[in-house]
Amino acid sequence: MKTRRATKIVATLGPASNDPALLEKMILAGVNVVRLNFSHGKPQDHIDMAKRVREISAKTGIEVAIMADLQGPKIRVGKFADGFVMLKGGDSFVLDASREPPGDIGGVGLDYKELPQDVRSEDILLLNDGMIVLKVEKVIGEQIHTKVITGGKLSNNKGINKQGGGLSAAALTSKDMEDIKTAMSFQADYVAVSFPKNATDMEMARQLTTVAAAPFKHKPGLIAKIERAEAIPNLEEILRASDGIMVARGDLAVEVGNATVPALQKRMIKLAREADKLVITATQMMESMITNPSPTRAEVSDVANAVLDGTDAVMLSAETAAGSFPLETVEQMAQICVAAEAAEVVELDNDFLGKTFTRIDQTIALGALFTAHHLGAKALIALTESGSTPLWMSRHKIHIPIYALTHKLSTQRKMALYRNVDALLLDTSLDRDTALAQAEKHLKTQNIFQKGDVYAITCGEPMGSPGGTNMLKISEVS
């Protein structure tokens, strides 16, 4: 039997992983969530990929969540006549929002036309993920005159960041609004919003997804990608307006500095868990495996530390979208997660010190967690409509698996992202005692339970009401 893993794996799909046979192997190897990157490809490409994922899930019996990742504002330079230029330290270089001809060694146009209004003399601009550094000398009309501090190869459409943040680009573009409609057409389970600065950005995304999802009676989760300096002071309000956050370390590191990111990552994971929200750790986690069949020791430590901090999921980007070893990368990441989880320290007693709970369903969820831990139970079972009870349980580290049983396929898929939760589809009776017996029988059939195993199970009475969990029972498998 494959070793059970609590931390989930998000894999970005692309040219390297669009073969159905390979994708099936990746899902069998441990992919829990697939990410469709709307920065690339056409709408139909994403529709076709989502259909492929659903077909593989039906074939394998493994339901994975689909996350649609919006592009966000294009804060980029334009194109060059030769595809690139080589900039040297001390060179003058002009970023020109009004320029139509292709760029050359003296300057280039901008996809982001508002940049001249967002910068002033002495500002530092970081291009191509910070590899190229420009210092603003003056702004004249639509032209930003800069001096190259750190040179290098600058090619078409490379990104621009302002050190310390301060770019005014809206989080949601007209393209994003259309992409939300596309994502809802195949009922994406999560929508990741790029570059939100505050709760208002996430509230706008919520309104747009609600409208687009209404014809399908669907309700996706919203993930805020934390990648702007302005988002850091607003983390708590962004969390309240979202279902989870992504620690998007690429653009964030460019804006706030590489050295600042590790502490921010730990803080974000902690805040998300305390707020009963989901958290994904992303960017360059297994970067060397784009071209190599094994990770570096530093990458292994990076993934393991995110797991030990309690992240719900670790994410692969180019490693699975465009790399040479997508399957091997998933396999390696799964092994690292399992090894790190084995070293976790469970401190439930400390977690509950000084805490009060006003909701009955949340109190039952955490009571079940505490009881199962002290009894040494084999498992926790939650009969759930919305997924709230297993979500609350999953916010605390415990070496007891949580099995969430639901009759709603959308809820099962959404719970694929929850740490330490295995979501199973089971249409139980509305009679409580019958439903409890069905749950136990189902887990025996799955070879999860054996005679004599003790487990904790929660449900709501009357059955079938979202948010109605009000019962905890300790049982022994007969």
NORDA-V810960 format. One record per backbone hydrogen bond with DSSP energy under -0.5 kcal/mol. CO is the residue of the C=O (numbers start at 1). NH is the residue of the N-H. Records with the same first field share a line. If there is no record, write none. Layout:
CO = NH  NH
//
This chain:
6 = 420
8 = 314
9 = 11  32  33
10 = 316
11 = 35
14 = 17  18
19 = 23
20 = 24
21 = 25
22 = 26
23 = 27
24 = 28
25 = 29
26 = 30  31
27 = 30
32 = 65
33 = 11
34 = 36  67
35 = 13  37
36 = 38  69
37 = 40
42 = 45  46
43 = 47
44 = 48
45 = 49
46 = 50
47 = 51
48 = 52
49 = 53
50 = 54
51 = 55
52 = 56
53 = 57
54 = 58
55 = 59
56 = 60
57 = 61  62
61 = 63
62 = 64
65 = 34  67
66 = 68  189  190
67 = 36  69
68 = 70  192
69 = 38
73 = 75
74 = 76
75 = 160
76 = 111  112
78 = 157
79 = 103
80 = 83
83 = 156
85 = 87  154
87 = 152
88 = 91
91 = 148
93 = 95  146
94 = 96  108
95 = 97  144
96 = 99  110
103 = 81
104 = 107
106 = 94
107 = 104
108 = 96
109 = 78
111 = 113
112 = 115
114 = 117  118
115 = 118  119
120 = 123
123 = 125  136
124 = 163
125 = 127  134
126 = 161
127 = 131  132
128 = 131
132 = 127
133 = 149  150
134 = 125  136
135 = 147
136 = 122
138 = 145
139 = 141
140 = 143
142 = 97
143 = 140  145
144 = 95  146
145 = 137  138
146 = 93
147 = 135  149
148 = 90
150 = 133
152 = 87  154
153 = 155
154 = 85
155 = 158
158 = 77
159 = 128
161 = 126  163
162 = 165
171 = 173
173 = 177
174 = 178
175 = 179
176 = 180
177 = 181
178 = 182
179 = 183
180 = 184
181 = 185
182 = 186
183 = 186  188
184 = 187
189 = 221
190 = 68
191 = 193  223
192 = 70  194
193 = 196  225
198 = 202
199 = 203
200 = 204
201 = 205
202 = 206
203 = 207
204 = 208
205 = 209
206 = 210
207 = 211
208 = 212
209 = 213
210 = 214
211 = 215
213 = 216  218
214 = 217
221 = 191
222 = 224  243  244
223 = 193  225
224 = 226  246
225 = 196  227
226 = 248
228 = 231  232
229 = 232  233
231 = 234
232 = 235
234 = 238
235 = 239
236 = 240
237 = 241
239 = 242
243 = 278
244 = 224
245 = 280
246 = 226  248
247 = 249  282
248 = 252
249 = 253
250 = 254
251 = 255
252 = 256
253 = 257
255 = 164
257 = 260  261
258 = 261  262
260 = 264
261 = 265
262 = 266
263 = 267
264 = 268
265 = 269
266 = 270
267 = 271
268 = 272
269 = 273
270 = 274
271 = 275
272 = 277
273 = 276
278 = 245
279 = 312  313
280 = 247  282
281 = 315
282 = 249
284 = 287
286 = 289
287 = 290
288 = 291  292
289 = 325
290 = 324
296 = 300
297 = 301
298 = 302
299 = 303
300 = 304
301 = 305
302 = 306
303 = 307
304 = 308
305 = 309
306 = 310  311
307 = 310
312 = 8
313 = 281
314 = 10
316 = 12
317 = 320  321
318 = 322  323
321 = 16
325 = 329
326 = 330
327 = 331
328 = 332
329 = 333
330 = 334
331 = 335
332 = 336
333 = 337
334 = 338
335 = 339
336 = 340
337 = 341
338 = 342
339 = 343
340 = 343
341 = 344
344 = 346
345 = 347
347 = 351
348 = 352
349 = 353
350 = 353
352 = 355
359 = 363
360 = 364
361 = 365
362 = 366
363 = 367
364 = 368
365 = 369
366 = 370
367 = 371
368 = 372
369 = 373
370 = 374
371 = 375
372 = 376  377
378 = 401
379 = 456
380 = 403
381 = 458
382 = 384  405
387 = 391
388 = 392
389 = 393
390 = 394
391 = 395
392 = 395
393 = 396
401 = 380  403
402 = 404  422
403 = 382  405
404 = 406  424
405 = 384
406 = 426
407 = 409
408 = 412
409 = 413
410 = 414
411 = 415
413 = 416
414 = 417
415 = 418
418 = 421
420 = 402  422
421 = 423
422 = 404  424
424 = 406  426
426 = 428
430 = 432  463
431 = 435
432 = 436
433 = 437
434 = 438
435 = 439
436 = 440
437 = 441
438 = 442
439 = 443
440 = 444
441 = 445
442 = 446
443 = 448  449
444 = 447
450 = 453
453 = 477
454 = 378  379
455 = 475
456 = 381
457 = 473
458 = 383
459 = 470  471
462 = 465
464 = 466
465 = 468
468 = 461
471 = 459
473 = 457  475
475 = 455
477 = 452
//
